[in-house]
Protein backbone atom coordinates (compact mmCIF):
# COMPACT_ATOMS: atom_id res chain seq x y z
CA UNK A 1 0.00 0.00 0.00
CA UNK A 2 1.41 3.35 -1.00
CA UNK A 3 0.35 6.44 0.85
CA UNK A 4 0.65 9.75 -0.96
CA UNK A 5 -0.61 13.31 -0.81
CA UNK A 6 -3.73 12.33 -2.78
CA UNK A 7 -4.84 9.67 -0.27
CA UNK A 8 -4.34 11.66 2.93
CA UNK A 9 -5.28 15.13 4.09
CA UNK A 10 -2.78 17.96 4.45
CA UNK A 11 -2.40 17.34 8.19
CA UNK A 12 -1.04 13.82 7.51
CA UNK A 13 1.29 14.54 4.60
CA UNK A 14 4.41 14.48 6.78
CA UNK A 15 3.37 11.19 8.35
CA UNK A 16 2.65 9.75 4.90
CA UNK A 17 6.07 10.87 3.66
CA UNK A 18 7.80 9.33 6.67
CA UNK A 19 5.82 6.13 6.27
CA UNK A 20 6.75 5.85 2.58
CA UNK A 21 10.39 6.54 3.36
CA UNK A 22 10.47 3.78 6.01
CA UNK A 23 8.59 1.41 3.74
CA UNK A 24 11.02 1.93 0.87
CA UNK A 25 14.08 1.87 3.11
CA UNK A 26 13.01 -0.66 5.73
CA UNK A 27 16.00 -2.94 5.10
CA UNK A 28 18.38 -0.03 5.72
CA UNK A 29 16.44 1.02 8.81
CA UNK A 30 16.47 -2.52 10.24
CA UNK A 31 20.17 -2.90 9.46
CA UNK A 32 20.88 0.36 11.26
CA UNK A 33 18.85 -0.75 14.29
CA UNK A 34 20.72 -4.06 14.37
CA UNK A 35 24.05 -2.23 14.15
CA UNK A 36 23.07 0.14 16.99
CA UNK A 37 21.87 -2.82 19.06
CA UNK A 38 25.15 -4.63 18.51
CA UNK A 39 27.17 -1.59 19.53
CA UNK A 40 25.03 -1.04 22.62
CA UNK A 41 25.39 -4.68 23.60
CA UNK A 42 29.15 -4.52 23.14
CA UNK A 43 29.40 -1.34 25.23
CA UNK A 44 27.27 -2.88 27.98
CA UNK A 45 29.45 -5.99 28.09
CA UNK A 46 32.60 -3.86 28.27
CA UNK A 47 31.16 -1.89 31.19
CA UNK A 48 30.11 -5.09 32.99
CA UNK A 49 33.57 -6.64 32.58
CA UNK A 50 35.20 -3.42 33.85
CA UNK A 51 32.91 -3.39 36.89
CA UNK A 52 33.64 -7.06 37.60
CA UNK A 53 37.39 -6.44 37.30
CA UNK A 54 37.11 -3.47 39.66
CA UNK A 55 35.18 -5.52 42.21
CA UNK A 56 37.65 -8.40 42.04
CA UNK A 57 40.63 -6.03 42.21
CA UNK A 58 39.28 -4.55 45.43
CA UNK A 59 39.25 -7.98 47.09
CA UNK A 60 42.13 -9.07 49.27
CA UNK A 61 44.49 -11.83 48.17
CA UNK A 62 42.91 -14.06 50.82
CA UNK A 63 39.40 -13.47 49.41
CA UNK A 64 40.61 -14.15 45.87
CA UNK A 65 42.26 -17.37 47.06
CA UNK A 66 38.94 -18.42 48.62
CA UNK A 67 37.25 -18.27 45.22
CA UNK A 68 40.20 -20.00 43.62
CA UNK A 69 41.92 -17.26 41.62
CA UNK A 70 45.07 -15.19 41.84
CA UNK A 71 45.28 -11.46 41.23
CA UNK A 72 46.89 -12.05 37.81
CA UNK A 73 43.85 -14.16 36.81
CA UNK A 74 41.35 -11.34 37.34
CA UNK A 75 40.99 -10.17 33.68
CA UNK A 76 40.51 -13.71 32.37
CA UNK A 77 38.18 -14.63 35.24
CA UNK A 78 36.02 -11.50 34.72
CA UNK A 79 35.71 -12.26 30.98
CA UNK A 80 34.74 -15.86 31.79
CA UNK A 81 32.09 -14.76 34.28
CA UNK A 82 30.57 -12.27 31.85
CA UNK A 83 30.64 -14.75 28.95
CA UNK A 84 28.27 -16.97 30.93
CA UNK A 85 25.74 -14.13 31.34
Backbone as XML, in Angstrom:
<?xml version="1.0"?>
<chain id="A" units="angstrom">
  <residue number="1" name="UNK">
    <atom name="N" x="0.845" y="-1.172" z="0.000"/>
    <atom name="CA" x="0.000" y="0.000" z="0.000"/>
    <atom name="C" x="0.889" y="1.233" z="0.000"/>
  </residue>
  <residue number="2" name="UNK">
    <atom name="N" x="0.664" y="2.098" z="-0.939"/>
    <atom name="CA" x="1.410" y="3.347" z="-1.001"/>
    <atom name="C" x="0.515" y="4.475" z="-0.529"/>
  </residue>
  <residue number="3" name="UNK">
    <atom name="N" x="1.070" y="5.286" z="0.330"/>
    <atom name="CA" x="0.349" y="6.439" z="0.846"/>
    <atom name="C" x="0.959" y="7.666" z="0.193"/>
  </residue>
  <residue number="4" name="UNK">
    <atom name="N" x="0.123" y="8.540" z="-0.360"/>
    <atom name="CA" x="0.653" y="9.755" z="-0.962"/>
    <atom name="C" x="-0.229" y="10.937" z="-0.622"/>
  </residue>
  <residue number="5" name="UNK">
    <atom name="N" x="0.117" y="12.096" z="-1.155"/>
    <atom name="CA" x="-0.607" y="13.310" z="-0.810"/>
    <atom name="C" x="-2.040" y="13.306" z="-1.327"/>
  </residue>
  <residue number="6" name="UNK">
    <atom name="N" x="-2.369" y="12.410" z="-2.258"/>
    <atom name="CA" x="-3.733" y="12.331" z="-2.775"/>
    <atom name="C" x="-4.623" y="11.451" z="-1.913"/>
  </residue>
  <residue number="7" name="UNK">
    <atom name="N" x="-4.032" y="10.586" z="-1.088"/>
    <atom name="CA" x="-4.836" y="9.669" z="-0.273"/>
    <atom name="C" x="-4.954" y="10.104" z="1.172"/>
  </residue>
  <residue number="8" name="UNK">
    <atom name="N" x="-4.239" y="11.164" z="1.558"/>
    <atom name="CA" x="-4.340" y="11.665" z="2.933"/>
    <atom name="C" x="-4.550" y="13.173" z="2.901"/>
  </residue>
  <residue number="9" name="UNK">
    <atom name="N" x="-5.066" y="13.696" z="3.989"/>
    <atom name="CA" x="-5.277" y="15.133" z="4.090"/>
    <atom name="C" x="-3.981" y="15.864" z="4.349"/>
  </residue>
  <residue number="10" name="UNK">
    <atom name="N" x="-4.012" y="17.182" z="4.268"/>
    <atom name="CA" x="-2.782" y="17.962" z="4.446"/>
    <atom name="C" x="-2.141" y="17.779" z="5.814"/>
  </residue>
  <residue number="11" name="UNK">
    <atom name="N" x="-2.949" y="17.502" z="6.842"/>
    <atom name="CA" x="-2.399" y="17.336" z="8.191"/>
    <atom name="C" x="-1.584" y="16.054" z="8.327"/>
  </residue>
  <residue number="12" name="UNK">
    <atom name="N" x="-1.744" y="15.103" z="7.426"/>
    <atom name="CA" x="-1.044" y="13.816" z="7.515"/>
    <atom name="C" x="0.030" y="13.633" z="6.444"/>
  </residue>
  <residue number="13" name="UNK">
    <atom name="N" x="0.316" y="14.686" z="5.682"/>
    <atom name="CA" x="1.293" y="14.539" z="4.595"/>
    <atom name="C" x="2.682" y="14.172" z="5.107"/>
  </residue>
  <residue number="14" name="UNK">
    <atom name="N" x="3.090" y="14.791" z="6.232"/>
    <atom name="CA" x="4.412" y="14.482" z="6.777"/>
    <atom name="C" x="4.468" y="13.037" z="7.263"/>
  </residue>
  <residue number="15" name="UNK">
    <atom name="N" x="3.418" y="12.571" z="7.897"/>
    <atom name="CA" x="3.368" y="11.186" z="8.355"/>
    <atom name="C" x="3.394" y="10.243" z="7.168"/>
  </residue>
  <residue number="16" name="UNK">
    <atom name="N" x="2.668" y="10.588" z="6.102"/>
    <atom name="CA" x="2.647" y="9.753" z="4.901"/>
    <atom name="C" x="4.028" y="9.702" z="4.270"/>
  </residue>
  <residue number="17" name="UNK">
    <atom name="N" x="4.726" y="10.835" z="4.224"/>
    <atom name="CA" x="6.071" y="10.872" z="3.657"/>
    <atom name="C" x="7.026" y="10.015" z="4.491"/>
  </residue>
  <residue number="18" name="UNK">
    <atom name="N" x="6.945" y="10.138" z="5.788"/>
    <atom name="CA" x="7.802" y="9.335" z="6.668"/>
    <atom name="C" x="7.494" y="7.853" z="6.516"/>
  </residue>
  <residue number="19" name="UNK">
    <atom name="N" x="6.222" y="7.524" z="6.436"/>
    <atom name="CA" x="5.817" y="6.126" z="6.267"/>
    <atom name="C" x="6.368" y="5.570" z="4.959"/>
  </residue>
  <residue number="20" name="UNK">
    <atom name="N" x="6.228" y="6.305" z="3.881"/>
    <atom name="CA" x="6.745" y="5.852" z="2.584"/>
    <atom name="C" x="8.256" y="5.695" z="2.611"/>
  </residue>
  <residue number="21" name="UNK">
    <atom name="N" x="8.936" y="6.631" z="3.259"/>
    <atom name="CA" x="10.388" y="6.538" z="3.363"/>
    <atom name="C" x="10.789" y="5.261" z="4.096"/>
  </residue>
  <residue number="22" name="UNK">
    <atom name="N" x="10.149" y="4.992" z="5.241"/>
    <atom name="CA" x="10.467" y="3.785" z="6.008"/>
    <atom name="C" x="10.117" y="2.529" z="5.230"/>
  </residue>
  <residue number="23" name="UNK">
    <atom name="N" x="8.998" y="2.569" z="4.528"/>
    <atom name="CA" x="8.589" y="1.408" z="3.741"/>
    <atom name="C" x="9.601" y="1.098" z="2.650"/>
  </residue>
  <residue number="24" name="UNK">
    <atom name="N" x="10.064" y="2.122" z="1.959"/>
    <atom name="CA" x="11.018" y="1.930" z="0.868"/>
    <atom name="C" x="12.418" y="1.602" z="1.372"/>
  </residue>
  <residue number="25" name="UNK">
    <atom name="N" x="12.732" y="2.046" z="2.574"/>
    <atom name="CA" x="14.083" y="1.868" z="3.108"/>
    <atom name="C" x="14.098" y="1.001" z="4.358"/>
  </residue>
  <residue number="26" name="UNK">
    <atom name="N" x="13.126" y="0.129" z="4.505"/>
    <atom name="CA" x="13.007" y="-0.665" z="5.728"/>
    <atom name="C" x="14.232" y="-1.537" z="5.970"/>
  </residue>
  <residue number="27" name="UNK">
    <atom name="N" x="14.813" y="-2.098" z="4.904"/>
    <atom name="CA" x="16.000" y="-2.940" z="5.095"/>
    <atom name="C" x="17.166" y="-2.127" z="5.652"/>
  </residue>
  <residue number="28" name="UNK">
    <atom name="N" x="17.319" y="-0.894" z="5.194"/>
    <atom name="CA" x="18.376" y="-0.034" z="5.723"/>
    <atom name="C" x="18.098" y="0.328" z="7.176"/>
  </residue>
  <residue number="29" name="UNK">
    <atom name="N" x="16.834" y="0.648" z="7.449"/>
    <atom name="CA" x="16.437" y="1.021" z="8.807"/>
    <atom name="C" x="16.679" y="-0.135" z="9.772"/>
  </residue>
  <residue number="30" name="UNK">
    <atom name="N" x="16.281" y="-1.353" z="9.377"/>
    <atom name="CA" x="16.474" y="-2.521" z="10.243"/>
    <atom name="C" x="17.953" y="-2.844" z="10.414"/>
  </residue>
  <residue number="31" name="UNK">
    <atom name="N" x="18.724" y="-2.677" z="9.356"/>
    <atom name="CA" x="20.171" y="-2.896" z="9.456"/>
    <atom name="C" x="20.802" y="-1.909" z="10.426"/>
  </residue>
  <residue number="32" name="UNK">
    <atom name="N" x="20.350" y="-0.656" z="10.359"/>
    <atom name="CA" x="20.875" y="0.361" z="11.255"/>
    <atom name="C" x="20.494" y="0.045" z="12.703"/>
  </residue>
  <residue number="33" name="UNK">
    <atom name="N" x="19.259" y="-0.378" z="12.933"/>
    <atom name="CA" x="18.846" y="-0.752" z="14.288"/>
    <atom name="C" x="19.663" y="-1.925" z="14.811"/>
  </residue>
  <residue number="34" name="UNK">
    <atom name="N" x="19.915" y="-2.910" z="13.962"/>
    <atom name="CA" x="20.722" y="-4.063" z="14.369"/>
    <atom name="C" x="22.140" y="-3.625" z="14.707"/>
  </residue>
  <residue number="35" name="UNK">
    <atom name="N" x="22.694" y="-2.724" z="13.896"/>
    <atom name="CA" x="24.052" y="-2.230" z="14.145"/>
    <atom name="C" x="24.107" y="-1.489" z="15.477"/>
  </residue>
  <residue number="36" name="UNK">
    <atom name="N" x="23.118" y="-0.619" z="15.723"/>
    <atom name="CA" x="23.069" y="0.137" z="16.989"/>
    <atom name="C" x="22.924" y="-0.827" z="18.163"/>
  </residue>
  <residue number="37" name="UNK">
    <atom name="N" x="22.062" y="-1.827" z="18.001"/>
    <atom name="CA" x="21.872" y="-2.816" z="19.056"/>
    <atom name="C" x="23.150" y="-3.570" z="19.361"/>
  </residue>
  <residue number="38" name="UNK">
    <atom name="N" x="23.883" y="-3.934" z="18.322"/>
    <atom name="CA" x="25.151" y="-4.629" z="18.512"/>
    <atom name="C" x="26.175" y="-3.778" z="19.234"/>
  </residue>
  <residue number="39" name="UNK">
    <atom name="N" x="26.239" y="-2.500" z="18.864"/>
    <atom name="CA" x="27.174" y="-1.588" z="19.526"/>
    <atom name="C" x="26.786" y="-1.373" z="20.986"/>
  </residue>
  <residue number="40" name="UNK">
    <atom name="N" x="25.497" y="-1.240" z="21.246"/>
    <atom name="CA" x="25.029" y="-1.041" z="22.621"/>
    <atom name="C" x="25.327" y="-2.271" z="23.460"/>
  </residue>
  <residue number="41" name="UNK">
    <atom name="N" x="25.115" y="-3.449" z="22.878"/>
    <atom name="CA" x="25.386" y="-4.684" z="23.597"/>
    <atom name="C" x="26.871" y="-4.815" z="23.906"/>
  </residue>
  <residue number="42" name="UNK">
    <atom name="N" x="27.708" y="-4.458" z="22.955"/>
    <atom name="CA" x="29.153" y="-4.520" z="23.144"/>
    <atom name="C" x="29.599" y="-3.542" z="24.236"/>
  </residue>
  <residue number="43" name="UNK">
    <atom name="N" x="29.050" y="-2.342" z="24.218"/>
    <atom name="CA" x="29.399" y="-1.340" z="25.228"/>
    <atom name="C" x="28.954" y="-1.798" z="26.614"/>
  </residue>
  <residue number="44" name="UNK">
    <atom name="N" x="27.780" y="-2.388" z="26.690"/>
    <atom name="CA" x="27.271" y="-2.877" z="27.975"/>
    <atom name="C" x="28.166" y="-3.991" z="28.513"/>
  </residue>
  <residue number="45" name="UNK">
    <atom name="N" x="28.568" y="-4.902" z="27.649"/>
    <atom name="CA" x="29.447" y="-5.992" z="28.086"/>
    <atom name="C" x="30.780" y="-5.437" z="28.575"/>
  </residue>
  <residue number="46" name="UNK">
    <atom name="N" x="31.329" y="-4.473" z="27.862"/>
    <atom name="CA" x="32.597" y="-3.858" z="28.267"/>
    <atom name="C" x="32.476" y="-3.217" z="29.643"/>
  </residue>
  <residue number="47" name="UNK">
    <atom name="N" x="31.373" y="-2.516" z="29.884"/>
    <atom name="CA" x="31.158" y="-1.893" z="31.193"/>
    <atom name="C" x="31.000" y="-2.944" z="32.289"/>
  </residue>
  <residue number="48" name="UNK">
    <atom name="N" x="30.305" y="-4.038" z="31.991"/>
    <atom name="CA" x="30.113" y="-5.091" z="32.986"/>
    <atom name="C" x="31.433" y="-5.763" z="33.335"/>
  </residue>
  <residue number="49" name="UNK">
    <atom name="N" x="32.263" y="-6.027" z="32.326"/>
    <atom name="CA" x="33.567" y="-6.644" z="32.582"/>
    <atom name="C" x="34.431" y="-5.697" z="33.411"/>
  </residue>
  <residue number="50" name="UNK">
    <atom name="N" x="34.410" y="-4.406" z="33.088"/>
    <atom name="CA" x="35.196" y="-3.424" z="33.846"/>
    <atom name="C" x="34.738" y="-3.369" z="35.302"/>
  </residue>
  <residue number="51" name="UNK">
    <atom name="N" x="33.430" y="-3.415" z="35.515"/>
    <atom name="CA" x="32.907" y="-3.388" z="36.886"/>
    <atom name="C" x="33.314" y="-4.657" z="37.636"/>
  </residue>
  <residue number="52" name="UNK">
    <atom name="N" x="33.253" y="-5.794" z="36.965"/>
    <atom name="CA" x="33.644" y="-7.060" z="37.598"/>
    <atom name="C" x="35.133" y="-7.034" z="37.947"/>
  </residue>
  <residue number="53" name="UNK">
    <atom name="N" x="35.954" y="-6.524" z="37.024"/>
    <atom name="CA" x="37.386" y="-6.441" z="37.296"/>
    <atom name="C" x="37.668" y="-5.510" z="38.469"/>
  </residue>
  <residue number="54" name="UNK">
    <atom name="N" x="36.944" y="-4.409" z="38.549"/>
    <atom name="CA" x="37.115" y="-3.471" z="39.657"/>
    <atom name="C" x="36.746" y="-4.130" z="40.986"/>
  </residue>
  <residue number="55" name="UNK">
    <atom name="N" x="35.625" y="-4.841" z="40.990"/>
    <atom name="CA" x="35.177" y="-5.517" z="42.208"/>
    <atom name="C" x="36.198" y="-6.561" z="42.650"/>
  </residue>
  <residue number="56" name="UNK">
    <atom name="N" x="36.665" y="-7.364" z="41.709"/>
    <atom name="CA" x="37.650" y="-8.402" z="42.045"/>
    <atom name="C" x="38.971" y="-7.779" z="42.487"/>
  </residue>
  <residue number="57" name="UNK">
    <atom name="N" x="39.369" y="-6.684" z="41.843"/>
    <atom name="CA" x="40.630" y="-6.025" z="42.211"/>
    <atom name="C" x="40.589" y="-5.447" z="43.620"/>
  </residue>
  <residue number="58" name="UNK">
    <atom name="N" x="39.414" y="-5.095" z="44.082"/>
    <atom name="CA" x="39.279" y="-4.549" z="45.430"/>
    <atom name="C" x="39.250" y="-5.626" z="46.511"/>
  </residue>
  <residue number="59" name="UNK">
    <atom name="N" x="39.224" y="-6.886" z="46.117"/>
    <atom name="CA" x="39.251" y="-7.980" z="47.089"/>
    <atom name="C" x="40.679" y="-8.213" z="47.563"/>
  </residue>
  <residue number="60" name="UNK">
    <atom name="N" x="40.800" y="-8.741" z="48.750"/>
    <atom name="CA" x="42.129" y="-9.072" z="49.274"/>
    <atom name="C" x="42.622" y="-10.363" z="48.602"/>
  </residue>
  <residue number="61" name="UNK">
    <atom name="N" x="43.928" y="-10.607" z="48.729"/>
    <atom name="CA" x="44.491" y="-11.832" z="48.167"/>
    <atom name="C" x="43.854" y="-13.061" z="48.819"/>
  </residue>
  <residue number="62" name="UNK">
    <atom name="N" x="43.555" y="-12.955" z="50.099"/>
    <atom name="CA" x="42.913" y="-14.062" z="50.821"/>
    <atom name="C" x="41.513" y="-14.341" z="50.244"/>
  </residue>
  <residue number="63" name="UNK">
    <atom name="N" x="40.735" y="-13.292" z="49.987"/>
    <atom name="CA" x="39.397" y="-13.467" z="49.411"/>
    <atom name="C" x="39.479" y="-14.063" z="48.006"/>
  </residue>
  <residue number="64" name="UNK">
    <atom name="N" x="40.441" y="-13.592" z="47.217"/>
    <atom name="CA" x="40.613" y="-14.147" z="45.870"/>
    <atom name="C" x="40.982" y="-15.628" z="45.941"/>
  </residue>
  <residue number="65" name="UNK">
    <atom name="N" x="41.859" y="-15.974" z="46.890"/>
    <atom name="CA" x="42.256" y="-17.374" z="47.062"/>
    <atom name="C" x="41.052" y="-18.233" z="47.446"/>
  </residue>
  <residue number="66" name="UNK">
    <atom name="N" x="40.130" y="-17.666" z="48.221"/>
    <atom name="CA" x="38.939" y="-18.423" z="48.620"/>
    <atom name="C" x="38.046" y="-18.769" z="47.432"/>
  </residue>
  <residue number="67" name="UNK">
    <atom name="N" x="38.040" y="-17.925" z="46.403"/>
    <atom name="CA" x="37.248" y="-18.267" z="45.217"/>
    <atom name="C" x="38.089" y="-18.954" z="44.142"/>
  </residue>
  <residue number="68" name="UNK">
    <atom name="N" x="39.355" y="-19.182" z="44.475"/>
    <atom name="CA" x="40.203" y="-20.001" z="43.615"/>
    <atom name="C" x="40.924" y="-19.276" z="42.499"/>
  </residue>
  <residue number="69" name="UNK">
    <atom name="N" x="41.164" y="-17.981" z="42.647"/>
    <atom name="CA" x="41.921" y="-17.264" z="41.621"/>
    <atom name="C" x="43.026" y="-16.432" z="42.249"/>
  </residue>
  <residue number="70" name="UNK">
    <atom name="N" x="44.004" y="-16.090" z="41.423"/>
    <atom name="CA" x="45.072" y="-15.194" z="41.836"/>
    <atom name="C" x="44.824" y="-13.831" z="41.198"/>
  </residue>
  <residue number="71" name="UNK">
    <atom name="N" x="45.479" y="-12.825" z="41.734"/>
    <atom name="CA" x="45.278" y="-11.463" z="41.228"/>
    <atom name="C" x="45.563" y="-11.373" z="39.726"/>
  </residue>
  <residue number="72" name="UNK">
    <atom name="N" x="46.546" y="-12.090" z="39.241"/>
    <atom name="CA" x="46.887" y="-12.048" z="37.814"/>
    <atom name="C" x="45.807" y="-12.700" z="36.940"/>
  </residue>
  <residue number="73" name="UNK">
    <atom name="N" x="44.924" y="-13.491" z="37.548"/>
    <atom name="CA" x="43.848" y="-14.163" z="36.807"/>
    <atom name="C" x="42.588" y="-13.308" z="36.665"/>
  </residue>
  <residue number="74" name="UNK">
    <atom name="N" x="42.571" y="-12.144" z="37.296"/>
    <atom name="CA" x="41.346" y="-11.336" z="37.339"/>
    <atom name="C" x="40.791" y="-11.008" z="35.947"/>
  </residue>
  <residue number="75" name="UNK">
    <atom name="N" x="41.584" y="-10.503" z="34.993"/>
    <atom name="CA" x="40.992" y="-10.174" z="33.681"/>
    <atom name="C" x="40.348" y="-11.382" z="33.000"/>
  </residue>
  <residue number="76" name="UNK">
    <atom name="N" x="41.055" y="-12.509" z="33.006"/>
    <atom name="CA" x="40.514" y="-13.711" z="32.371"/>
    <atom name="C" x="39.277" y="-14.212" z="33.110"/>
  </residue>
  <residue number="77" name="UNK">
    <atom name="N" x="39.298" y="-14.159" z="34.419"/>
    <atom name="CA" x="38.176" y="-14.627" z="35.235"/>
    <atom name="C" x="36.937" y="-13.744" z="35.020"/>
  </residue>
  <residue number="78" name="UNK">
    <atom name="N" x="37.141" y="-12.428" z="34.961"/>
    <atom name="CA" x="36.024" y="-11.500" z="34.722"/>
    <atom name="C" x="35.402" y="-11.755" z="33.351"/>
  </residue>
  <residue number="79" name="UNK">
    <atom name="N" x="36.218" y="-11.950" z="32.331"/>
    <atom name="CA" x="35.709" y="-12.260" z="30.983"/>
    <atom name="C" x="34.908" y="-13.556" z="30.997"/>
  </residue>
  <residue number="80" name="UNK">
    <atom name="N" x="35.424" y="-14.557" z="31.703"/>
    <atom name="CA" x="34.740" y="-15.858" z="31.788"/>
    <atom name="C" x="33.397" y="-15.705" z="32.481"/>
  </residue>
  <residue number="81" name="UNK">
    <atom name="N" x="33.351" y="-14.972" z="33.572"/>
    <atom name="CA" x="32.094" y="-14.758" z="34.277"/>
    <atom name="C" x="31.068" y="-14.056" z="33.403"/>
  </residue>
  <residue number="82" name="UNK">
    <atom name="N" x="31.491" y="-13.039" z="32.675"/>
    <atom name="CA" x="30.567" y="-12.265" z="31.854"/>
    <atom name="C" x="30.173" y="-13.033" z="30.593"/>
  </residue>
  <residue number="83" name="UNK">
    <atom name="N" x="30.992" y="-13.956" z="30.138"/>
    <atom name="CA" x="30.640" y="-14.754" z="28.950"/>
    <atom name="C" x="29.478" y="-15.687" z="29.272"/>
  </residue>
  <residue number="84" name="UNK">
    <atom name="N" x="29.352" y="-16.059" z="30.531"/>
    <atom name="CA" x="28.267" y="-16.968" z="30.932"/>
    <atom name="C" x="26.945" y="-16.240" z="31.159"/>
  </residue>
  <residue number="85" name="UNK">
    <atom name="N" x="26.970" y="-14.914" z="31.120"/>
    <atom name="CA" x="25.740" y="-14.134" z="31.340"/>
    <atom name="C" x="24.858" y="-14.181" z="30.132"/>
  </residue>
</chain>
